[in-house]
Amino acid sequence: MPQIGDMVARQAISGKTGDCPEEEVLYLPSDFSEADRIKYELVALGETQRQLLQGTACDYVSKIKTISKTIDSGKATKKSDEYTQRGHTRAGDLICKIEKLQERSIDDYTATRNALIALGMSPNNHSYPPLTLQDTFRKATHLKRAVGDSRRSDGLAWMHTGVNGGARPIPSTASSSSAQPNSGIGTQAVKGKRKQYFLFLSLH
């Protein structure tokens, strides 16, 4: 594909992206129109890219969900466990860092989705819907239902994959002892998970 090589060379010679490497065109199949993909014999390569992008999009959705749960746990920990101003400030700073990571992950997912659309995917594809920060909302599973919860459903990030962040019913076959664990043990387990989230993110 010498024509593609010529495009890459012209871009390098122009020097327009020298100071902005993030704006450099990679000349992947998704950077071309359907007609040009046929012209430059990139159809098969485009199919490979499409499969890779689908996997990448699913990975980003999973990452966004994990970050969202981490933010929820962090806010709950800040409210219940941090009693000093120093502790509140430190927890708040960490939550802000995680929220920025969440925003970047949504941007990465959006860029991946746009590439899929460029390769022919319908913008109305329900498997890869557009996501915003509002779509990451989920009802905390460790808290009791509050007034107004029934009028607000989980965000699209949770719903389109079939994952529901709402409360789970206790199986009818569960014994009374398993359905009502020791409250002290349950509290320690929840706090332990929150601390693990913070420890994980503080190391990355």
C-alpha positions as CSV (number, residue, x, y, z in Angstrom):
1,M,0.0,0.0,0.0
2,P,2.5,2.7,-1.2
3,Q,-0.3,5.4,-1.1
4,I,-0.6,5.0,2.6
5,G,3.1,5.3,3.0
6,D,3.1,8.5,1.1
7,M,0.4,9.9,3.4
8,V,2.5,9.0,6.5
9,A,5.6,10.6,4.9
10,R,3.7,13.8,4.0
11,Q,2.4,14.2,7.5
12,A,5.9,13.7,9.0
13,I,7.4,16.2,6.5
14,S,4.7,18.8,7.3
15,G,5.7,18.8,10.9
16,K,2.2,19.9,11.9
17,T,1.9,17.3,14.6
18,G,5.5,17.6,15.9
19,D,4.4,19.3,19.1
20,C,1.0,17.6,19.3
21,P,1.7,13.8,18.8
22,E,-1.9,13.1,20.1
23,E,-3.2,14.7,16.9
24,E,-1.1,12.6,14.6
25,V,-3.2,10.5,12.1
26,L,-2.3,6.8,12.3
27,Y,-4.0,6.0,9.0
28,L,-5.8,3.0,10.4
29,P,-8.8,1.7,8.4
30,S,-11.2,3.8,10.6
31,D,-9.4,6.9,9.4
32,F,-10.7,6.3,5.9
33,S,-14.1,6.4,4.3
34,E,-15.7,3.1,3.1
35,A,-14.8,4.0,-0.5
36,D,-11.2,4.6,0.4
37,R,-10.9,1.4,2.3
38,I,-12.0,-0.5,-0.8
39,K,-9.6,1.6,-2.9
40,Y,-6.6,1.0,-0.7
41,E,-7.5,-2.6,-0.1
42,L,-8.1,-2.1,3.7
43,V,-11.4,-4.0,4.0
44,A,-9.9,-7.1,5.6
45,L,-7.7,-5.0,7.9
46,G,-10.8,-2.9,8.8
47,E,-12.6,-6.1,9.9
48,T,-9.7,-7.0,12.2
49,Q,-9.7,-3.5,13.6
50,R,-13.4,-3.6,14.2
51,Q,-13.0,-6.8,16.3
52,L,-10.2,-5.3,18.3
53,L,-12.2,-2.1,18.9
54,Q,-15.2,-4.1,20.1
55,G,-13.1,-5.8,22.7
56,T,-11.5,-2.5,23.7
57,A,-14.9,-0.8,24.1
58,C,-16.0,-3.7,26.4
59,D,-12.8,-3.3,28.4
60,Y,-13.5,0.4,28.8
61,V,-17.0,-0.2,30.0
62,S,-15.8,-2.6,32.6
63,K,-13.1,-0.1,33.7
64,I,-15.7,2.7,34.0
65,K,-17.9,0.4,36.1
66,T,-15.1,-0.4,38.5
67,I,-14.1,3.2,38.8
68,S,-17.7,4.2,39.5
69,K,-18.0,1.6,42.3
70,T,-14.7,2.9,43.7
71,I,-15.9,6.4,43.8
72,D,-19.1,5.3,45.6
73,S,-17.1,3.4,48.2
74,G,-14.7,6.3,48.6
75,K,-17.4,8.8,49.3
76,A,-19.1,6.4,51.8
77,T,-15.7,5.9,53.5
78,K,-15.0,9.6,53.7
79,K,-18.4,10.2,55.2
80,S,-18.3,7.4,57.8
81,D,-14.7,6.8,58.7
82,E,-12.8,10.1,58.2
83,Y,-13.2,12.3,61.3
84,T,-10.4,14.8,61.0
85,Q,-10.0,17.7,58.6
86,R,-6.7,16.1,57.3
87,G,-8.5,12.8,56.7
88,H,-11.3,14.5,54.8
89,T,-8.9,16.5,52.7
90,R,-6.8,13.4,51.8
91,A,-9.9,11.4,50.9
92,G,-11.4,14.3,48.9
93,D,-8.2,14.7,46.9
94,L,-8.1,10.9,46.2
95,I,-11.7,10.9,45.1
96,C,-11.0,13.9,42.7
97,K,-8.1,11.9,41.1
98,I,-10.4,8.9,40.6
99,E,-13.1,11.1,39.1
100,K,-10.6,12.5,36.6
101,L,-9.6,8.9,35.7
102,Q,-13.3,8.2,35.2
103,E,-13.7,11.1,32.8
104,R,-10.6,10.0,30.8
105,S,-12.0,6.5,30.6
106,I,-15.3,7.8,29.2
107,D,-13.4,9.9,26.6
108,D,-11.4,6.8,25.6
109,Y,-14.6,4.8,25.3
110,T,-16.1,7.5,23.2
111,A,-13.1,7.6,20.9
112,T,-13.3,3.8,20.5
113,R,-17.0,4.0,19.7
114,N,-16.5,6.8,17.1
115,A,-13.9,4.5,15.4
116,L,-16.4,1.7,15.3
117,I,-19.0,4.1,13.7
118,A,-16.3,5.1,11.1
119,L,-16.0,1.4,10.3
120,G,-19.7,1.1,9.6
121,M,-21.4,0.5,13.0
122,S,-24.8,2.2,13.4
123,P,-24.7,5.1,15.9
124,N,-27.9,3.5,17.3
125,N,-26.2,0.2,18.1
126,H,-27.5,-0.8,21.6
127,S,-24.3,-2.8,22.5
128,Y,-22.1,0.3,22.3
129,P,-24.3,3.3,23.3
130,P,-22.9,6.8,23.9
131,L,-21.9,7.3,27.5
132,T,-21.7,10.4,29.7
133,L,-20.9,10.9,33.3
134,Q,-24.6,10.7,34.1
135,D,-24.7,7.2,32.7
136,T,-22.3,6.0,35.4
137,F,-24.9,6.5,38.2
138,R,-25.8,3.4,40.2
139,K,-27.7,2.8,43.3
140,A,-25.4,1.7,46.0
141,T,-26.0,-2.0,46.8
142,H,-24.8,-1.7,50.4
143,L,-27.2,1.0,51.4
144,K,-31.0,0.8,52.1
145,R,-33.4,2.2,49.6
146,A,-34.0,5.9,50.0
147,V,-36.9,8.2,49.1
148,G,-36.8,8.8,45.3
149,D,-34.7,5.8,44.4
150,S,-37.7,4.2,42.6
151,R,-37.9,7.2,40.2
152,R,-34.2,7.0,39.1
153,S,-32.8,3.9,37.4
154,D,-29.2,2.9,37.0
155,G,-27.2,4.6,34.3
156,L,-26.8,3.2,30.8
157,A,-23.3,2.0,31.6
158,W,-24.9,-0.6,33.8
159,M,-28.1,-1.3,32.0
160,H,-26.9,-1.9,28.4
161,T,-24.8,-4.9,29.5
162,G,-27.6,-6.4,31.5
163,V,-26.0,-5.5,34.8
164,N,-28.4,-4.0,37.3
165,G,-26.9,-2.1,40.2
166,G,-30.0,-2.3,42.3
167,A,-30.8,-4.4,45.4
168,R,-30.7,-8.2,45.0
169,P,-33.5,-10.2,46.6
170,I,-32.5,-12.8,49.2
171,P,-33.1,-16.3,47.8
172,S,-36.2,-18.0,49.4
173,T,-34.1,-21.1,50.1
174,A,-31.6,-19.2,52.3
175,S,-31.7,-20.1,55.9
176,S,-32.3,-17.4,58.6
177,S,-28.7,-17.7,59.7
178,S,-27.3,-17.0,56.3
179,A,-29.8,-14.3,55.5
180,Q,-29.0,-12.3,58.7
181,P,-25.2,-12.4,59.2
182,N,-23.6,-10.9,62.3
183,S,-23.8,-7.1,61.8
184,G,-20.3,-6.5,63.1
185,I,-18.7,-8.9,60.7
186,G,-20.7,-7.4,57.8
187,T,-19.6,-3.9,58.7
188,Q,-16.0,-4.9,58.8
189,A,-16.2,-6.6,55.4
190,V,-17.7,-3.5,53.8
191,K,-15.1,-1.3,55.2
192,G,-12.4,-3.7,54.3
193,K,-13.5,-3.6,50.6
194,R,-13.5,0.2,50.6
195,K,-10.0,0.3,52.0
196,Q,-8.8,-2.2,49.4
197,Y,-10.2,0.0,46.6
198,F,-8.3,3.0,48.0
199,L,-5.1,1.0,48.4
200,F,-5.4,-0.3,44.9
201,L,-5.9,3.2,43.4
202,S,-3.2,4.8,45.5
203,L,-0.7,2.4,44.0
204,H,-1.7,3.1,40.3
